[in-house]
């Protein structure tokens, strides 16, 4: 599946970190990885919001995932 | 610092994971976290590419970071 995170942003982040040149596949790989991470965090955040009796995902749900 | 990862994409990912509603701060938080993760992966990938005698970051550098 095509990743939704822009490859142009991946390139900017890699270059900002000090990369001289970046291959297309490196950008794709980074994007896919971050998206997978986002999906995992999202799923847990939804679980935590449900547990708190809410239907809205809030900042504290995201933070609780990242702390655990 | 403003995150470069679009909040609209964060909302799509959270909704695709099953979220009914998503607060603005939740999107910002997720975006910041992913960007921090991207920076950390980028820094290590650059180190690995240098170690391999390259100036171009390749897919295998990213993968090596994620495997270690």
Backbone of each chain as nested JSON, in Angstrom:
{
  "chains": [
    {"id": "A", "residues": [
      {"number": 1, "name": "UNK", "atoms": {"N": [0.834, -1.204, 0.0], "CA": [0.0, 0.0, 0.0], "C": [0.867, 1.252, 0.0]}},
      {"number": 2, "name": "UNK", "atoms": {"N": [0.454, 2.213, -0.762], "CA": [1.193, 3.457, -0.843], "C": [1.126, 4.19, 0.504]}},
      {"number": 3, "name": "UNK", "atoms": {"N": [2.276, 4.682, 0.949], "CA": [2.319, 5.411, 2.214], "C": [1.745, 6.811, 2.014]}},
      {"number": 4, "name": "UNK", "atoms": {"N": [1.117, 7.33, 3.081], "CA": [0.513, 8.657, 2.994], "C": [1.47, 9.768, 3.418]}},
      {"number": 5, "name": "UNK", "atoms": {"N": [2.558, 9.399, 4.06], "CA": [3.491, 10.422, 4.529], "C": [4.391, 10.856, 3.381]}},
      {"number": 6, "name": "UNK", "atoms": {"N": [4.367, 12.155, 3.056], "CA": [5.047, 12.653, 1.846], "C": [6.546, 12.345, 1.815]}},
      {"number": 7, "name": "UNK", "atoms": {"N": [7.004, 11.848, 0.671], "CA": [8.421, 11.531, 0.509], "C": [9.274, 12.794, 0.55]}},
      {"number": 8, "name": "UNK", "atoms": {"N": [8.682, 13.912, 0.134], "CA": [9.42, 15.189, 0.177], "C": [9.762, 15.55, 1.623]}},
      {"number": 9, "name": "UNK", "atoms": {"N": [8.852, 15.22, 2.527], "CA": [9.11, 15.502, 3.953], "C": [10.195, 14.558, 4.474]}},
      {"number": 10, "name": "UNK", "atoms": {"N": [10.148, 13.292, 4.023], "CA": [11.185, 12.334, 4.438], "C": [12.564, 12.846, 4.013]}},
      {"number": 11, "name": "UNK", "atoms": {"N": [12.644, 13.348, 2.783], "CA": [13.921, 13.867, 2.285], "C": [14.386, 15.055, 3.118]}},
      {"number": 12, "name": "UNK", "atoms": {"N": [13.471, 15.953, 3.434], "CA": [13.829, 17.13, 4.242], "C": [14.369, 16.715, 5.603]}},
      {"number": 13, "name": "UNK", "atoms": {"N": [13.687, 15.758, 6.236], "CA": [14.111, 15.311, 7.573], "C": [15.487, 14.643, 7.513]}},
      {"number": 14, "name": "UNK", "atoms": {"N": [15.697, 13.81, 6.498], "CA": [16.998, 13.133, 6.354], "C": [18.11, 14.143, 6.08]}},
      {"number": 15, "name": "UNK", "atoms": {"N": [17.823, 15.121, 5.236], "CA": [18.844, 16.132, 4.912], "C": [19.129, 17.024, 6.118]}},
      {"number": 16, "name": "UNK", "atoms": {"N": [18.074, 17.341, 6.862], "CA": [18.246, 18.165, 8.06], "C": [19.105, 17.43, 9.086]}},
      {"number": 17, "name": "UNK", "atoms": {"N": [19.003, 16.096, 9.073], "CA": [19.803, 15.286, 10.007], "C": [21.261, 15.198, 9.536]}},
      {"number": 18, "name": "UNK", "atoms": {"N": [21.518, 15.681, 8.308], "CA": [22.894, 15.722, 7.823], "C": [23.192, 14.89, 6.592]}},
      {"number": 19, "name": "UNK", "atoms": {"N": [22.177, 14.254, 6.023], "CA": [22.403, 13.426, 4.834], "C": [22.778, 14.287, 3.627]}},
      {"number": 20, "name": "UNK", "atoms": {"N": [23.817, 13.832, 2.892], "CA": [24.21, 14.563, 1.678], "C": [23.247, 14.222, 0.536]}},
      {"number": 21, "name": "UNK", "atoms": {"N": [23.035, 12.924, 0.359], "CA": [22.134, 12.461, -0.7], "C": [21.241, 11.368, -0.132]}},
      {"number": 22, "name": "UNK", "atoms": {"N": [20.05, 11.251, -0.714], "CA": [19.077, 10.282, -0.201], "C": [18.451, 9.537, -1.374]}},
      {"number": 23, "name": "UNK", "atoms": {"N": [18.46, 8.217, -1.336], "CA": [17.848, 7.451, -2.431], "C": [16.329, 7.437, -2.265]}},
      {"number": 24, "name": "UNK", "atoms": {"N": [15.637, 7.236, -3.377], "CA": [14.167, 7.194, -3.352], "C": [13.664, 6.086, -2.428]}},
      {"number": 25, "name": "UNK", "atoms": {"N": [14.327, 4.92, -2.507], "CA": [13.861, 3.781, -1.702], "C": [14.063, 4.039, -0.209]}},
      {"number": 26, "name": "UNK", "atoms": {"N": [15.083, 4.823, 0.137], "CA": [15.291, 5.157, 1.552], "C": [14.118, 5.991, 2.066]}},
      {"number": 27, "name": "UNK", "atoms": {"N": [13.668, 6.93, 1.236], "CA": [12.522, 7.778, 1.622], "C": [11.269, 6.921, 1.789]}},
      {"number": 28, "name": "UNK", "atoms": {"N": [11.057, 6.016, 0.832], "CA": [9.885, 5.134, 0.889], "C": [9.91, 4.279, 2.144]}},
      {"number": 29, "name": "UNK", "atoms": {"N": [11.111, 3.765, 2.44], "CA": [11.258, 2.89, 3.606], "C": [10.969, 3.651, 4.905]}},
      {"number": 30, "name": "UNK", "atoms": {"N": [11.51, 4.843, 5.007], "CA": [11.292, 5.653, 6.215], "C": [9.811, 5.996, 6.36]}},
      {"number": 31, "name": "UNK", "atoms": {"N": [9.199, 6.375, 5.246], "CA": [7.778, 6.718, 5.25], "C": [6.91, 5.531, 5.687]}},
      {"number": 32, "name": "UNK", "atoms": {"N": [7.202, 4.359, 5.139], "CA": [6.428, 3.152, 5.49], "C": [6.577, 2.821, 6.959]}},
      {"number": 33, "name": "UNK", "atoms": {"N": [7.807, 2.952, 7.446], "CA": [8.052, 2.625, 8.837], "C": [7.284, 3.567, 9.771]}},
      {"number": 34, "name": "UNK", "atoms": {"N": [7.341, 4.869, 9.451], "CA": [6.648, 5.844, 10.3], "C": [5.14, 5.628, 10.258]}},
      {"number": 35, "name": "UNK", "atoms": {"N": [4.651, 5.259, 9.081], "CA": [3.205, 5.032, 8.976], "C": [2.78, 3.811, 9.798]}},
      {"number": 36, "name": "UNK", "atoms": {"N": [3.602, 2.776, 9.765], "CA": [3.303, 1.586, 10.568], "C": [3.295, 1.954, 12.054]}},
      {"number": 37, "name": "UNK", "atoms": {"N": [4.268, 2.782, 12.433], "CA": [4.353, 3.255, 13.82], "C": [3.089, 4.048, 14.184]}},
      {"number": 38, "name": "UNK", "atoms": {"N": [2.665, 4.915, 13.268], "CA": [1.469, 5.732, 13.497], "C": [0.227, 4.86, 13.663]}},
      {"number": 39, "name": "UNK", "atoms": {"N": [0.131, 3.803, 12.869], "CA": [-1.021, 2.9, 12.97], "C": [-1.042, 2.199, 14.323]}},
      {"number": 40, "name": "UNK", "atoms": {"N": [0.132, 1.77, 14.757], "CA": [0.222, 1.067, 16.042], "C": [-0.147, 2.001, 17.192]}},
      {"number": 41, "name": "UNK", "atoms": {"N": [0.386, 3.221, 17.149], "CA": [0.08, 4.205, 18.197], "C": [-1.419, 4.541, 18.172]}},
      {"number": 42, "name": "UNK", "atoms": {"N": [-1.972, 4.722, 16.977], "CA": [-3.394, 5.055, 16.831], "C": [-4.284, 3.987, 17.451]}},
      {"number": 43, "name": "UNK", "atoms": {"N": [-3.999, 2.736, 17.139], "CA": [-4.825, 1.635, 17.638], "C": [-4.851, 1.627, 19.165]}},
      {"number": 44, "name": "UNK", "atoms": {"N": [-3.681, 1.821, 19.772], "CA": [-3.619, 1.824, 21.237], "C": [-4.297, 3.058, 21.816]}},
      {"number": 45, "name": "UNK", "atoms": {"N": [-4.122, 4.203, 21.159], "CA": [-4.738, 5.445, 21.641], "C": [-6.266, 5.331, 21.639]}},
      {"number": 46, "name": "UNK", "atoms": {"N": [-6.8, 4.661, 20.636], "CA": [-8.255, 4.45, 20.557], "C": [-8.713, 3.591, 21.733]}},
      {"number": 47, "name": "UNK", "atoms": {"N": [-7.933, 2.568, 22.015], "CA": [-8.248, 1.694, 23.147], "C": [-8.266, 2.504, 24.454]}},
      {"number": 48, "name": "UNK", "atoms": {"N": [-7.287, 3.373, 24.624], "CA": [-7.199, 4.172, 25.849], "C": [-8.337, 5.186, 25.944]}},
      {"number": 49, "name": "UNK", "atoms": {"N": [-8.737, 5.762, 24.825], "CA": [-9.841, 6.734, 24.855], "C": [-11.152, 6.02, 25.194]}},
      {"number": 50, "name": "UNK", "atoms": {"N": [-11.341, 4.831, 24.649], "CA": [-12.535, 4.032, 24.967], "C": [-12.56, 3.71, 26.457]}},
      {"number": 51, "name": "UNK", "atoms": {"N": [-11.397, 3.353, 26.961], "CA": [-11.259, 3.023, 28.378], "C": [-11.631, 4.217, 29.26]}},
      {"number": 52, "name": "UNK", "atoms": {"N": [-11.378, 5.42, 28.762], "CA": [-11.689, 6.646, 29.512], "C": [-13.122, 7.117, 29.244]}},
      {"number": 53, "name": "UNK", "atoms": {"N": [-13.877, 6.315, 28.478], "CA": [-15.272, 6.657, 28.203], "C": [-15.453, 7.774, 27.196]}},
      {"number": 54, "name": "UNK", "atoms": {"N": [-14.452, 7.938, 26.322], "CA": [-14.531, 8.991, 25.298], "C": [-14.543, 8.41, 23.9]}},
      {"number": 55, "name": "UNK", "atoms": {"N": [-15.121, 9.188, 22.976], "CA": [-15.057, 8.792, 21.564], "C": [-14.058, 9.668, 20.807]}},
      {"number": 56, "name": "UNK", "atoms": {"N": [-13.584, 10.709, 21.5], "CA": [-12.609, 11.612, 20.882], "C": [-11.2, 11.235, 21.35]}},
      {"number": 57, "name": "UNK", "atoms": {"N": [-10.299, 11.077, 20.393], "CA": [-8.907, 10.793, 20.746], "C": [-8.269, 12.109, 21.152]}},
      {"number": 58, "name": "UNK", "atoms": {"N": [-7.695, 12.149, 22.354], "CA": [-7.06, 13.371, 22.829], "C": [-5.547, 13.174, 22.951]}},
      {"number": 59, "name": "UNK", "atoms": {"N": [-4.898, 14.31, 23.14], "CA": [-3.445, 14.314, 23.31], "C": [-2.993, 13.328, 24.396]}},
      {"number": 60, "name": "UNK", "atoms": {"N": [-3.77, 13.277, 25.496], "CA": [-3.361, 12.409, 26.612], "C": [-3.419, 10.927, 26.261]}},
      {"number": 61, "name": "UNK", "atoms": {"N": [-4.274, 10.561, 25.296], "CA": [-4.304, 9.159, 24.853], "C": [-3.006, 8.822, 24.122]}},
      {"number": 62, "name": "UNK", "atoms": {"N": [-2.597, 9.75, 23.246], "CA": [-1.351, 9.553, 22.489], "C": [-0.176, 9.462, 23.461]}},
      {"number": 63, "name": "UNK", "atoms": {"N": [-0.143, 10.397, 24.419], "CA": [0.963, 10.398, 25.381], "C": [1.004, 9.141, 26.23]}},
      {"number": 64, "name": "UNK", "atoms": {"N": [-0.172, 8.647, 26.606], "CA": [-0.226, 7.438, 27.428], "C": [0.355, 6.255, 26.648]}},
      {"number": 65, "name": "UNK", "atoms": {"N": [0.096, 6.222, 25.349], "CA": [0.671, 5.157, 24.511], "C": [2.197, 5.263, 24.509]}},
      {"number": 66, "name": "UNK", "atoms": {"N": [2.684, 6.487, 24.336], "CA": [4.133, 6.679, 24.197], "C": [4.879, 6.446, 25.508]}},
      {"number": 67, "name": "UNK", "atoms": {"N": [4.152, 6.598, 26.621], "CA": [4.781, 6.372, 27.937], "C": [4.76, 4.896, 28.311]}},
      {"number": 68, "name": "UNK", "atoms": {"N": [3.932, 4.11, 27.571], "CA": [3.789, 2.703, 27.972], "C": [4.319, 1.737, 26.904]}}
    ]},
    {"id": "B", "residues": [
      {"number": 1, "name": "UNK", "atoms": {"N": [8.948, 23.814, 17.851], "CA": [9.098, 23.845, 16.384], "C": [7.899, 23.167, 15.72]}},
      {"number": 2, "name": "UNK", "atoms": {"N": [7.441, 23.767, 14.67], "CA": [6.304, 23.214, 13.936], "C": [6.725, 21.898, 13.271]}},
      {"number": 3, "name": "UNK", "atoms": {"N": [5.867, 20.894, 13.408], "CA": [6.154, 19.602, 12.78], "C": [5.876, 19.686, 11.284]}},
      {"number": 4, "name": "UNK", "atoms": {"N": [6.655, 18.921, 10.509], "CA": [6.492, 18.944, 9.058], "C": [5.492, 17.901, 8.56]}},
      {"number": 5, "name": "UNK", "atoms": {"N": [5.156, 16.954, 9.408], "CA": [4.235, 15.895, 8.985], "C": [2.797, 16.403, 9.063]}},
      {"number": 6, "name": "UNK", "atoms": {"N": [2.086, 16.395, 7.918], "CA": [0.764, 17.036, 7.834], "C": [-0.24, 16.495, 8.853]}},
      {"number": 7, "name": "UNK", "atoms": {"N": [-0.936, 17.401, 9.528], "CA": [-1.94, 16.999, 10.515], "C": [-3.117, 16.292, 9.837]}},
      {"number": 8, "name": "UNK", "atoms": {"N": [-3.373, 16.648, 8.567], "CA": [-4.454, 15.986, 7.826], "C": [-4.16, 14.489, 7.665]}},
      {"number": 9, "name": "UNK", "atoms": {"N": [-2.879, 14.174, 7.472], "CA": [-2.485, 12.766, 7.343], "C": [-2.631, 12.063, 8.695]}},
      {"number": 10, "name": "UNK", "atoms": {"N": [-2.284, 12.779, 9.782], "CA": [-2.443, 12.192, 11.122], "C": [-3.913, 11.844, 11.366]}},
      {"number": 11, "name": "UNK", "atoms": {"N": [-4.784, 12.754, 10.985], "CA": [-6.221, 12.51, 11.172], "C": [-6.677, 11.303, 10.363]}},
      {"number": 12, "name": "UNK", "atoms": {"N": [-6.221, 11.213, 9.117], "CA": [-6.598, 10.066, 8.262], "C": [-6.145, 8.752, 8.872]}},
      {"number": 13, "name": "UNK", "atoms": {"N": [-4.917, 8.734, 9.377], "CA": [-4.381, 7.494, 9.953], "C": [-5.158, 7.103, 11.208]}},
      {"number": 14, "name": "UNK", "atoms": {"N": [-5.454, 8.092, 12.049], "CA": [-6.204, 7.81, 13.278], "C": [-7.622, 7.324, 12.953]}},
      {"number": 15, "name": "UNK", "atoms": {"N": [-8.239, 7.95, 11.973], "CA": [-9.607, 7.543, 11.599], "C": [-9.604, 6.157, 10.952]}},
      {"number": 16, "name": "UNK", "atoms": {"N": [-8.588, 5.91, 10.151], "CA": [-8.482, 4.591, 9.509], "C": [-8.289, 3.501, 10.564]}},
      {"number": 17, "name": "UNK", "atoms": {"N": [-7.649, 3.866, 11.676], "CA": [-7.44, 2.9, 12.764], "C": [-8.727, 2.701, 13.56]}},
      {"number": 18, "name": "UNK", "atoms": {"N": [-9.755, 3.541, 13.274], "CA": [-11.047, 3.348, 13.926], "C": [-11.506, 4.491, 14.808]}},
      {"number": 19, "name": "UNK", "atoms": {"N": [-10.751, 5.578, 14.867], "CA": [-11.143, 6.709, 15.718], "C": [-12.401, 7.384, 15.174]}},
      {"number": 20, "name": "UNK", "atoms": {"N": [-13.341, 7.683, 16.084], "CA": [-14.563, 8.396, 15.663], "C": [-14.26, 9.882, 15.504]}},
      {"number": 21, "name": "UNK", "atoms": {"N": [-13.618, 10.433, 16.53], "CA": [-13.261, 11.857, 16.5], "C": [-11.837, 12.017, 16.997]}},
      {"number": 22, "name": "UNK", "atoms": {"N": [-11.184, 13.068, 16.517], "CA": [-9.774, 13.277, 16.862], "C": [-9.564, 14.743, 17.214]}},
      {"number": 23, "name": "UNK", "atoms": {"N": [-8.976, 15.021, 18.369], "CA": [-8.721, 16.415, 18.743], "C": [-7.492, 16.939, 18.006]}},
      {"number": 24, "name": "UNK", "atoms": {"N": [-7.431, 18.253, 17.856], "CA": [-6.301, 18.886, 17.163], "C": [-4.979, 18.566, 17.861]}},
      {"number": 25, "name": "UNK", "atoms": {"N": [-5.014, 18.611, 19.2], "CA": [-3.773, 18.387, 19.947], "C": [-3.297, 16.938, 19.811]}},
      {"number": 26, "name": "UNK", "atoms": {"N": [-4.237, 16.007, 19.63], "CA": [-3.837, 14.599, 19.426], "C": [-3.061, 14.465, 18.113]}},
      {"number": 27, "name": "UNK", "atoms": {"N": [-3.552, 15.169, 17.09], "CA": [-2.858, 15.129, 15.781], "C": [-1.46, 15.728, 15.904]}},
      {"number": 28, "name": "UNK", "atoms": {"N": [-1.374, 16.871, 16.588], "CA": [-0.084, 17.541, 16.778], "C": [0.886, 16.639, 17.526]}},
      {"number": 29, "name": "UNK", "atoms": {"N": [0.366, 15.988, 18.558], "CA": [1.205, 15.112, 19.383], "C": [1.745, 13.933, 18.565]}},
      {"number": 30, "name": "UNK", "atoms": {"N": [0.862, 13.329, 17.791], "CA": [1.276, 12.18, 16.967], "C": [2.31, 12.617, 15.936]}},
      {"number": 31, "name": "UNK", "atoms": {"N": [2.049, 13.758, 15.322], "CA": [2.967, 14.289, 14.315], "C": [4.357, 14.566, 14.91]}},
      {"number": 32, "name": "UNK", "atoms": {"N": [4.38, 15.198, 16.083], "CA": [5.659, 15.51, 16.742], "C": [6.422, 14.237, 17.087]}},
      {"number": 33, "name": "UNK", "atoms": {"N": [5.672, 13.258, 17.584], "CA": [6.321, 12.006, 17.968], "C": [6.941, 11.31, 16.76]}},
      {"number": 34, "name": "UNK", "atoms": {"N": [6.188, 11.265, 15.655], "CA": [6.701, 10.597, 14.45], "C": [7.906, 11.339, 13.891]}},
      {"number": 35, "name": "UNK", "atoms": {"N": [7.861, 12.657, 13.992], "CA": [8.977, 13.438, 13.477], "C": [10.239, 13.203, 14.319]}},
      {"number": 36, "name": "UNK", "atoms": {"N": [10.062, 13.112, 15.621], "CA": [11.204, 12.824, 16.504], "C": [11.786, 11.456, 16.165]}},
      {"number": 37, "name": "UNK", "atoms": {"N": [10.883, 10.502, 15.918], "CA": [11.3, 9.151, 15.544], "C": [12.089, 9.2, 14.212]}},
      {"number": 38, "name": "UNK", "atoms": {"N": [11.574, 9.973, 13.26], "CA": [12.229, 10.102, 11.957], "C": [13.629, 10.701, 12.088]}},
      {"number": 39, "name": "UNK", "atoms": {"N": [13.763, 11.676, 12.973], "CA": [15.071, 12.311, 13.187], "C": [16.066, 11.318, 13.767]}},
      {"number": 40, "name": "UNK", "atoms": {"N": [15.586, 10.523, 14.72], "CA": [16.456, 9.538, 15.361], "C": [16.898, 8.474, 14.351]}},
      {"number": 41, "name": "UNK", "atoms": {"N": [15.941, 7.994, 13.553], "CA": [16.265, 6.982, 12.534], "C": [17.23, 7.581, 11.51]}},
      {"number": 42, "name": "UNK", "atoms": {"N": [16.98, 8.819, 11.096], "CA": [17.827, 9.485, 10.105], "C": [19.272, 9.588, 10.573]}},
      {"number": 43, "name": "UNK", "atoms": {"N": [19.44, 10.029, 11.81], "CA": [20.795, 10.214, 12.349], "C": [21.572, 8.903, 12.337]}},
      {"number": 44, "name": "UNK", "atoms": {"N": [20.913, 7.817, 12.732], "CA": [21.596, 6.519, 12.739], "C": [21.855, 6.018, 11.325]}},
      {"number": 45, "name": "UNK", "atoms": {"N": [20.904, 6.24, 10.426], "CA": [21.063, 5.791, 9.036], "C": [22.265, 6.484, 8.381]}},
      {"number": 46, "name": "UNK", "atoms": {"N": [22.459, 7.751, 8.701], "CA": [23.6, 8.501, 8.16], "C": [24.905, 7.882, 8.667]}},
      {"number": 47, "name": "UNK", "atoms": {"N": [24.91, 7.54, 9.945], "CA": [26.081, 6.896, 10.533], "C": [26.39, 5.58, 9.81]}},
      {"number": 48, "name": "UNK", "atoms": {"N": [25.366, 4.811, 9.536], "CA": [25.556, 3.513, 8.871], "C": [26.017, 3.689, 7.426]}},
      {"number": 49, "name": "UNK", "atoms": {"N": [25.512, 4.7, 6.748], "CA": [25.932, 4.919, 5.354], "C": [27.397, 5.359, 5.306]}},
      {"number": 50, "name": "UNK", "atoms": {"N": [27.786, 6.193, 6.253], "CA": [29.188, 6.626, 6.342], "C": [30.085, 5.422, 6.603]}},
      {"number": 51, "name": "UNK", "atoms": {"N": [29.614, 4.572, 7.489], "CA": [30.363, 3.351, 7.827], "C": [30.562, 2.472, 6.589]}},
      {"number": 52, "name": "UNK", "atoms": {"N": [29.592, 2.504, 5.683], "CA": [29.665, 1.691, 4.447], "C": [30.399, 2.435, 3.342]}},
      {"number": 53, "name": "UNK", "atoms": {"N": [30.953, 3.613, 3.653], "CA": [31.719, 4.38, 2.669], "C": [30.856, 5.076, 1.633]}},
      {"number": 54, "name": "UNK", "atoms": {"N": [29.606, 5.365, 1.987], "CA": [28.709, 6.04, 1.052], "C": [28.277, 7.407, 1.572]}},
      {"number": 55, "name": "UNK", "atoms": {"N": [27.892, 8.273, 0.625], "CA": [27.327, 9.563, 1.013], "C": [25.821, 9.576, 0.758]}},
      {"number": 56, "name": "UNK", "atoms": {"N": [25.349, 8.524, 0.087], "CA": [23.92, 8.417, -0.199], "C": [23.25, 7.488, 0.808]}},
      {"number": 57, "name": "UNK", "atoms": {"N": [22.187, 7.954, 1.412], "CA": [21.436, 7.113, 2.339], "C": [20.571, 6.174, 1.51]}},
      {"number": 58, "name": "UNK", "atoms": {"N": [20.724, 4.881, 1.738], "CA": [19.948, 3.895, 0.993], "C": [18.956, 3.187, 1.901]}},
      {"number": 59, "name": "UNK", "atoms": {"N": [18.057, 2.474, 1.243], "CA": [17.045, 1.687, 1.953], "C": [17.672, 0.786, 3.018]}},
      {"number": 60, "name": "UNK", "atoms": {"N": [18.817, 0.187, 2.67], "CA": [19.44, -0.764, 3.608], "C": [19.964, -0.074, 4.879]}},
      {"number": 61, "name": "UNK", "atoms": {"N": [20.286, 1.207, 4.774], "CA": [20.701, 1.936, 5.988], "C": [19.511, 2.094, 6.932]}},
      {"number": 62, "name": "UNK", "atoms": {"N": [18.371, 2.459, 6.337], "CA": [17.149, 2.621, 7.141], "C": [16.783, 1.278, 7.788]}},
      {"number": 63, "name": "UNK", "atoms": {"N": [16.828, 0.219, 6.984], "CA": [16.468, -1.105, 7.51], "C": [17.408, -1.558, 8.619]}},
      {"number": 64, "name": "UNK", "atoms": {"N": [18.681, -1.261, 8.453], "CA": [19.659, -1.656, 9.469], "C": [19.35, -0.949, 10.803]}},
      {"number": 65, "name": "UNK", "atoms": {"N": [18.93, 0.296, 10.716], "CA": [18.545, 1.023, 11.938], "C": [17.348, 0.332, 12.596]}},
      {"number": 66, "name": "UNK", "atoms": {"N": [16.368, -0.032, 11.784], "CA": [15.128, -0.585, 12.332], "C": [15.32, -1.983, 12.892]}},
      {"number": 67, "name": "UNK", "atoms": {"N": [16.351, -2.676, 12.394], "CA": [16.635, -4.031, 12.882], "C": [17.49, -3.994, 14.142]}},
      {"number": 68, "name": "UNK", "atoms": {"N": [18.091, -2.826, 14.426], "CA": [19.008, -2.768, 15.573], "C": [18.503, -1.849, 16.683]}}
    ]}
  ]
}
